[in-house]
Amino acid sequence: MFEFDQYLGFLAFAIIVLIGFWLMLFLAAIVPYWIGGAVKEMLDEKKEKKRLEKENA
């Protein structure tokens, strides 16, 4: 049977693994989506600025 110290060690290990898993999932899925949206928005703003400069010239 497990002793209490071994149970705490296993619990700490499981928590660290789960935190790592969810952090990896966040970094692999959400961050690229966020960066891609920011780049698209920046390009749209530049396109709009050029269009406005062309109309005013």
DSSP file (Angstrom, degrees, kcal/mol; ACC not computed):
  #  RESIDUE AA STRUCTURE BP1 BP2  ACC     N-H-->O    O-->H-N    N-H-->O    O-->H-N    TCO  KAPPA ALPHA  PHI   PSI    X-CA   Y-CA   Z-CA
    1    1 A M              0   0    0      0, 0.0     2,-0.2     0, 0.0     0, 0.0   0.000 360.0 360.0 360.0 153.7    0.0    0.0    0.0
    2    2 A F        -     0   0    0      1,-0.1     2,-0.2     2,-0.0     0, 0.0  -0.470 360.0-135.1 -77.1 147.0    1.1    3.6   -0.6
    3    3 A E     >  -     0   0    0     -2,-0.2     4,-2.0     1,-0.1     5,-0.2  -0.559  30.0-103.7 -92.7 168.2    2.3    5.7    2.2
    4    4 A F  H  > S+     0   0    0      1,-0.2     4,-2.3     2,-0.2     5,-0.2   0.865 120.1  54.2 -63.3 -37.5    1.1    9.3    2.6
    5    5 A D  H  > S+     0   0    0      1,-0.2     4,-2.3     2,-0.2    -1,-0.2   0.897 108.6  49.2 -63.2 -40.5    4.4   10.8    1.3
    6    6 A Q  H  > S+     0   0    0      2,-0.2     4,-2.6     1,-0.2    -1,-0.2   0.884 109.5  52.4 -66.3 -37.0    4.2    8.6   -1.9
    7    7 A Y  H  X S+     0   0    0     -4,-2.0     4,-2.5     2,-0.2    -2,-0.2   0.920 110.2  47.9 -63.6 -43.7    0.6    9.8   -2.3
    8    8 A L  H  X S+     0   0    0     -4,-2.3     4,-2.5     2,-0.2    -2,-0.2   0.889 111.4  50.9 -65.3 -38.6    1.7   13.5   -2.1
    9    9 A G  H  X S+     0   0    0     -4,-2.3     4,-2.5     2,-0.2    -2,-0.2   0.927 111.7  46.6 -63.0 -45.0    4.5   12.9   -4.5
   10   10 A F  H  X S+     0   0    0     -4,-2.6     4,-2.8     2,-0.2    -2,-0.2   0.910 112.3  50.8 -63.6 -41.2    2.1   11.3   -7.0
   11   11 A L  H  X S+     0   0    0     -4,-2.5     4,-2.3     2,-0.2    -2,-0.2   0.912 110.9  48.0 -63.0 -43.1   -0.4   14.1   -6.6
   12   12 A A  H  X S+     0   0    0     -4,-2.5     4,-2.4     2,-0.2    -2,-0.2   0.918 112.9  49.2 -63.4 -43.1    2.3   16.7   -7.1
   13   13 A F  H  X S+     0   0    0     -4,-2.5     4,-2.5     1,-0.2    -2,-0.2   0.931 111.3  48.9 -61.1 -46.2    3.5   14.8  -10.2
   14   14 A A  H  X S+     0   0    0     -4,-2.8     4,-2.4     1,-0.2    -1,-0.2   0.894 111.6  49.4 -62.8 -40.4    0.0   14.6  -11.6
   15   15 A I  H  X S+     0   0    0     -4,-2.3     4,-2.5     2,-0.2    -1,-0.2   0.921 111.5  48.5 -65.8 -43.6   -0.7   18.3  -11.1
   16   16 A I  H  X S+     0   0    0     -4,-2.4     4,-2.4     1,-0.2    -2,-0.2   0.910 112.2  49.2 -63.4 -41.9    2.5   19.3  -12.8
   17   17 A V  H  X S+     0   0    0     -4,-2.5     4,-2.5     2,-0.2    -2,-0.2   0.918 112.3  47.8 -63.8 -43.1    1.8   17.0  -15.8
   18   18 A L  H  X S+     0   0    0     -4,-2.4     4,-2.4     2,-0.2     5,-0.2   0.899 111.1  50.1 -66.7 -39.8   -1.7   18.4  -16.1
   19   19 A I  H  X S+     0   0    0     -4,-2.5     4,-2.3     1,-0.2    -1,-0.2   0.923 112.2  48.8 -62.5 -42.9   -0.6   22.0  -15.9
   20   20 A G  H  X S+     0   0    0     -4,-2.4     4,-2.5    -5,-0.2    -2,-0.2   0.900 110.2  51.6 -62.6 -40.8    2.0   21.3  -18.5
   21   21 A F  H  X S+     0   0    0     -4,-2.5     4,-2.5     2,-0.2    -2,-0.2   0.942 112.4  44.0 -61.8 -48.3   -0.6   19.6  -20.8
   22   22 A W  H  X S+     0   0    0     -4,-2.4     4,-2.3     2,-0.2    -1,-0.2   0.857 113.3  51.6 -69.1 -33.6   -3.0   22.5  -20.6
   23   23 A L  H  X S+     0   0    0     -4,-2.3     4,-2.8    -5,-0.2    -1,-0.2   0.917 110.8  48.6 -65.6 -42.5   -0.2   25.1  -21.1
   24   24 A M  H  X S+     0   0    0     -4,-2.5     4,-2.5     2,-0.2    -2,-0.2   0.919 111.3  50.0 -62.4 -43.5    1.0   23.1  -24.2
   25   25 A L  H  X S+     0   0    0     -4,-2.5     4,-1.7     2,-0.2     5,-0.5   0.914 112.3  47.8 -60.9 -43.4   -2.6   23.0  -25.5
   26   26 A F  H  X>S+     0   0    0     -4,-2.3     5,-1.6     1,-0.2     4,-1.6   0.938 114.7  44.7 -62.2 -48.3   -2.9   26.8  -25.0
   27   27 A L  H  <5S+     0   0    0     -4,-2.8    -2,-0.2     1,-0.2    -1,-0.2   0.854 116.4  46.2 -67.7 -34.1    0.4   27.6  -26.6
   28   28 A A  H  <5S+     0   0    0     -4,-2.5    -1,-0.2    -5,-0.2    -2,-0.2   0.753 128.1  20.6 -80.9 -24.3   -0.2   25.2  -29.6
   29   29 A A  H  X5S+     0   0    0     -4,-1.7     4,-0.9    -5,-0.2    -3,-0.2   0.827 126.3  35.2-112.9 -48.1   -3.8   26.2  -30.4
   30   30 A I  H  X5S+     0   0    0     -4,-1.6     4,-2.3    -5,-0.5    -3,-0.2   0.894 110.4  55.5 -85.2 -41.5   -4.8   29.6  -29.0
   31   31 A V  H  ><S+     0   0    0     -5,-1.6     4,-2.7     1,-0.2     5,-0.2   0.923 108.0  47.7 -63.8 -46.3   -1.6   31.7  -29.3
   32   32 A P  H  > S+     0   0    0      0, 0.0     4,-2.7     0, 0.0    -1,-0.2   0.898 112.5  51.0 -60.9 -37.0   -1.1   31.1  -33.1
   33   33 A Y  H  X S+     0   0    0     -4,-0.9     4,-2.0     2,-0.2    -2,-0.2   0.911 111.7  47.6 -62.8 -41.7   -4.8   32.0  -33.7
   34   34 A W  H  X S+     0   0    0     -4,-2.3     4,-1.9     2,-0.2    -1,-0.2   0.914 113.5  46.5 -66.0 -45.3   -4.3   35.2  -31.7
   35   35 A I  H  X S+     0   0    0     -4,-2.7     4,-2.4     1,-0.2    -2,-0.2   0.908 111.4  52.4 -65.5 -41.9   -1.1   36.1  -33.6
   36   36 A G  H  X S+     0   0    0     -4,-2.7     4,-2.3    -5,-0.2    -1,-0.2   0.897 109.4  49.1 -61.4 -41.0   -2.7   35.4  -36.9
   37   37 A G  H  X S+     0   0    0     -4,-2.0     4,-2.3     2,-0.2    -1,-0.2   0.883 110.4  50.7 -65.5 -38.4   -5.7   37.6  -36.1
   38   38 A A  H  X S+     0   0    0     -4,-1.9     4,-2.2     2,-0.2    -2,-0.2   0.902 111.3  48.0 -66.4 -40.6   -3.4   40.4  -35.0
   39   39 A V  H  X S+     0   0    0     -4,-2.4     4,-2.4     2,-0.2    -2,-0.2   0.918 111.6  50.1 -66.0 -43.0   -1.4   40.2  -38.3
   40   40 A K  H  X S+     0   0    0     -4,-2.3     4,-2.4     1,-0.2    -2,-0.2   0.914 111.2  49.0 -61.3 -42.8   -4.6   40.1  -40.4
   41   41 A E  H  X S+     0   0    0     -4,-2.3     4,-2.2     2,-0.2    -1,-0.2   0.902 110.3  50.8 -64.1 -40.7   -5.9   43.2  -38.6
   42   42 A M  H  X S+     0   0    0     -4,-2.2     4,-2.1     2,-0.2    -2,-0.2   0.909 111.2  48.1 -63.2 -42.3   -2.6   45.0  -39.1
   43   43 A L  H  X S+     0   0    0     -4,-2.4     4,-2.5     1,-0.2    -2,-0.2   0.899 110.3  51.7 -66.1 -39.7   -2.6   44.3  -42.8
   44   44 A D  H  X S+     0   0    0     -4,-2.4     4,-2.3     1,-0.2    -1,-0.2   0.895 109.3  50.5 -62.6 -39.6   -6.2   45.4  -43.1
   45   45 A E  H  X S+     0   0    0     -4,-2.2     4,-2.3     2,-0.2    -2,-0.2   0.902 110.8  48.4 -65.3 -40.9   -5.4   48.7  -41.4
   46   46 A K  H  X S+     0   0    0     -4,-2.1     4,-2.4     2,-0.2    -2,-0.2   0.912 111.7  50.0 -64.2 -41.7   -2.4   49.3  -43.8
   47   47 A K  H  X S+     0   0    0     -4,-2.5     4,-2.2     1,-0.2    -2,-0.2   0.911 112.0  47.8 -62.9 -42.1   -4.7   48.5  -46.8
   48   48 A E  H  X S+     0   0    0     -4,-2.3     4,-2.3     2,-0.2    -1,-0.2   0.890 110.4  51.9 -65.8 -39.9   -7.3   50.9  -45.5
   49   49 A K  H  X S+     0   0    0     -4,-2.3     4,-2.3     2,-0.2    -2,-0.2   0.919 110.8  47.8 -63.2 -43.8   -4.7   53.6  -44.9
   50   50 A K  H  X S+     0   0    0     -4,-2.4     4,-2.2     1,-0.2    -2,-0.2   0.897 111.0  51.8 -63.5 -39.6   -3.4   53.2  -48.5
   51   51 A R  H  X S+     0   0    0     -4,-2.2     4,-1.9     1,-0.2    -2,-0.2   0.906 110.7  47.3 -64.2 -41.0   -6.9   53.4  -49.8
   52   52 A L  H  X S+     0   0    0     -4,-2.3     4,-2.0     2,-0.2    -1,-0.2   0.881 111.6  50.5 -67.8 -38.3   -7.6   56.6  -47.9
   53   53 A E  H  X S+     0   0    0     -4,-2.3     4,-1.3     1,-0.2    -2,-0.2   0.884 110.0  51.0 -65.4 -37.8   -4.4   58.2  -49.1
   54   54 A K  H  < S+     0   0    0     -4,-2.2    -2,-0.2     1,-0.2    -1,-0.2   0.880 110.8  48.4 -67.5 -38.4   -5.2   57.2  -52.7
   55   55 A E  H  < S+     0   0    0     -4,-1.9    -2,-0.2     1,-0.2    -1,-0.2   0.878 113.6  46.5 -69.1 -37.8   -8.7   58.8  -52.4
   56   56 A N  H  <        0   0    0     -4,-2.0    -1,-0.2     1,-0.2    -2,-0.2   0.696 360.0 360.0 -79.4 -19.0   -7.3   62.0  -50.9
   57   57 A A     <        0   0    0     -4,-1.3    -1,-0.2    -5,-0.2    -2,-0.1   0.483 360.0 360.0 -78.7 360.0   -4.5   62.4  -53.4
